[in-house]
């Protein structure tokens, strides 16, 4: 069993990043991306992240209402090793997307049936659906 190993650094925009090695089962061969990085050292997930939003209460209410996830303070704990926190932004500066930036975070579900249930729930609760699309090897609900 590996002991936790972390690498702490800031990117050029002063975003603080912590990469932490955790004991995980290897990915199924069908999920390993073919590239020069050995599967054993690929980054395969996020343990935690932060959402900085104009209305943190409204954002937390979305996760509670739509997904049934309860917040502890401003943090939603997904598992023993995975969580995210929601923070009220103090900036009114327009965010920018570009090389190296992230425009979304995806949450996975067990199967197509679970995704269809979320689609049905979104419609019933009146959420705006941008897309419900098959990408071939996975489906997405936006």
N, C-alpha and C positions, 0 to 999 in steps of 0.2 A: 504494500500500500504506500503510495507516494505521500510525502509531506507537502503541504502547501508551499508553492514557490510563486512569488509575484515579482513583476517588473513594473515599476512606477515611472511614468514620464509625462511630459507635456508636449503637445504638438505645436507647430508654429503659430497657431491661433490661441495658445495658452489653454487649450482644452486638456484637462487632466485625464490620463488614461492609465488604467491598471490592468495588466494582463496577468491572470492567475491560472496556473496549471492545477487542474483538479483530476482526481481519479475518475475516469469515464470508461465505459465499455467501448471497444472500437466500433466505428460506424459500419453499417452493413456495406458490403463491397459495392452495391448499386448506388450508394450515397456518397462515396468517396470521389472527389473531383480529381480528374486526371491532370496532373501538372508536375512540376519539378519539386514540389514540397512534399516530403514523405508524409503519409497519412498519420503517422504517430505524432507529428508536430503541427498539423494544420489547426487553425482556429476554427472551431465548429459550432460555437454558440456564444451567447452573452449570458453572464451570470446576473448582471444587473446593469441598469442604465437609468438615466434621468430624463423626464420630459419637462421642458420649460415652456409653459403655456400661458396665454393671457388670462385664463380663468381656471385655476386649479380645482376649485370646487365642482365646476361643471364637468371637467375631465374625469375626476374621481367618480362623480355620479354616473357618467357613461359606463365606466368599467363595472360599477356595482349593478346598475340597471340592466345592461345588456349581457354581461358575462357572469354576473353574480359574484364578482371578486370583491372582497371586503378590504378596505384600507385600514391600516394601523397607523394613525397619524396621516402622513402623506405618502406612505409606502404600501404597495400591494405586494404581498409575499405569495409567490407562485409555488414555491417548494422550499425544501430545506436549504437549497443552494441557489435559488433564482428569485429575483425580486426586481421591482422598479419603483422609483419615486417620482412624484409629480410636484413641481415647484411653480409657484406664481412668478412669472417673469417680471422683472423690473425695467425691462427695456422695451421701447417702442420701435427700435430699429428693425427694418425689414431683413429677414433672414435671407441667406443666399444659398443656392445649391451650386455645386461645382465638383470638380475632380476631388475625390477623397471624402466627399460629404455623404451623409446618409439621409435618404428622404422618407424612409419608413422602417418600422420594425415589424416583423411578421410573427404571429403566434400560430403554432400548429395545432391541429385537432387530430383525433384518432383516425378518422376515415371520412369518406365522401358523405356518408349519412350525417355525421356530426356537423359537417360544413353546411349541408342542406338545412339542418335544424337551425343553425345560426342565421342563415338567409331568411328562413321563414320567420324567426323571431324578430329580425331587423325590420322586415316588412310590417309585422304586427305592431311593433313599437313605434313605427313611423320614422325610422332612421333613413337618411338619404343614402342610397346605394349607388356608388359610382360605377362599379363593375362587378360582375360575377362571371369569371372567365376561367377557362381551362388553358393551362400553359403546356399541355401535353403530359409532362411528368408530374404536375401538381395543379391544383385548382386554387383560385384566390377569390376572396370576397373583400371588396374595397368599399 
